[in-house]
Amino acid sequence: MRFLLDENITPKVGQKLKEFGHDVKDLITSKQFGMKDEEVFMLACKEQRAIITINGRHYIMLIPQRKADIKHYGLIWVRCQITIRDSDKLGEKINELCNVYCSLDDTIFKIKKTNSGDFVYEEYPYAKAVYNQ
C-alpha cells in the first residue's frame, strides 16, 4: 500500500513499512514539514496515499468537505505518542491492518497502545457515516 507519514510520525515507522514492501513517503525525510493539514491531505489524495498521523482529528474535519472528484485513500490516526522504540511495533501493526483490509480507501482507522504496550486498531465509524450520505 501507499502511505504518507505526517511530520509527527517518526520516519522509522516508514522504514519498517518499507521492509514489508509498502511504498512510503514521509514529510520529514522529503523536507516537506511545516505544510498545512489541507496541503498534506491534498498531497496524499494526489499521490493516492493513506495518511498516517497523530493529528487525526484535523484530517477528519477535512474529509466531509472534500470535493466529489477527490478520492480519499485512507487515514490511520495514531492515538498515542510514538517513541523510537515503538516504531517497529507500530509498523508491524499497520502492516497487519493492511493484510486484513485489501484497501484503505474511504476508511479511517484509530491505532492506540494498550496498558501492556501492544498496539490495537479499530475502524473509526465516522468514515462510513460520511461516505454513506
N, C-alpha and C positions, 0 to 999 in steps of 0.2 A: 504494500500500500504506500501511498504518498502522504508524507507528513510535513507540516511546517511547525517548528518549535518556536514558540513565543520567546521573547528575551528573558522571561522569568523562569525558563526551564533550562537547566544546565545542558550544554552540548553533549555531555557524557551519556545522557539518555538517548540522544540521537545516534551516538556511536554504537550503543547496544542494539538499537533497532536496525542499524545498517548491517550488523552481524547476522541478523535474521533475514536479510535480503530486502529490507524496505528502503524506499527512496526518501531520504530525509534532508530537509533544508532547515538550518537554524539561523535565526536572526543575528545571533552573536557572532558566529564564525563568518557569516556573509556580510558583516558590518552594516546591518540594516536596523540596528537598535535605535530606539527613540521614535519609531513610527507610531502614529495614532492607531488606535484599535480599528477604526474604519479602514485605514490603509492596509493593515495586516489582514483583515477579513477579505478585502478585495484582492490582495495578492494571493491569498490561499484559494479563492474562487478562480482567479485567472489561471493559476498553476494546477488546479484540481487537487488540492491538498487538504487533508484534515488538519485542523489546528490543535496543538497540544499546549495548554496554558494553565496558569493558576488563576487568571482573571476571567473565568468562565462567565460570570455574571455580565461582564461588559459585552461579551460576544453574543450572549443570549439576547440581549437587548437589540442587537443588530439584525438578528435573523428574521423577525416578523416584518422589518422594514425593508427587507431585500426586494429588489425588483424581480418581476416574474421571470425575466430572462437570465437571471443569475442563479446557478445551481450551487447548493450548499454541500460541501463534501465531508462534513462531519466536524464535531467538536469534542475533544477529550478534555474535560475540566478536572484538573488535579486539585483536590480539596485539602492539600496539606503542603507544608514546605518540604522541599526535597534536598537532602544532603548528598554530597558526592557519594557517600556510602550507599545511599538508597537508589542511586541512578540505575544500576544493573537490575535491581528488583523491579523498579518501575518499568524499565524497558521490557523485561520479561512479561510483566502483567499486560502491557499494551499489546505485545505480540500474541499473547494468549487470547486477548479480546479479538484480534484480527483473525485468529484461527477459528473462532466461534462464529463471527459475523463475516460473511464474504464481502460485504460493502458497508462503509460507514456513512454513505450518502444520506443526507437528511436525518441524521441521528445526533444525539448529544449523550455522552457518557460522563458520569462522575466517577473518579477514582479517589479513594481515601485510604488512609492507613488505619488498621485496627490497633487495639491496645497491644497485641502481640507483635506488632511491627510488620504484619503482612499487608499487602495491598489487595483491595477488593474493588470491583467495578459494578456499576448498575446503570441501566439506561435511564436517562432523565426524561420523565413523562412529558415535559413541556414540548419537546420536539414533535411528538406525534400530534399534540393538540394544535400546534402551529400549522403543520402541514396537512391536517385533515379538514381544515376550514375551507 
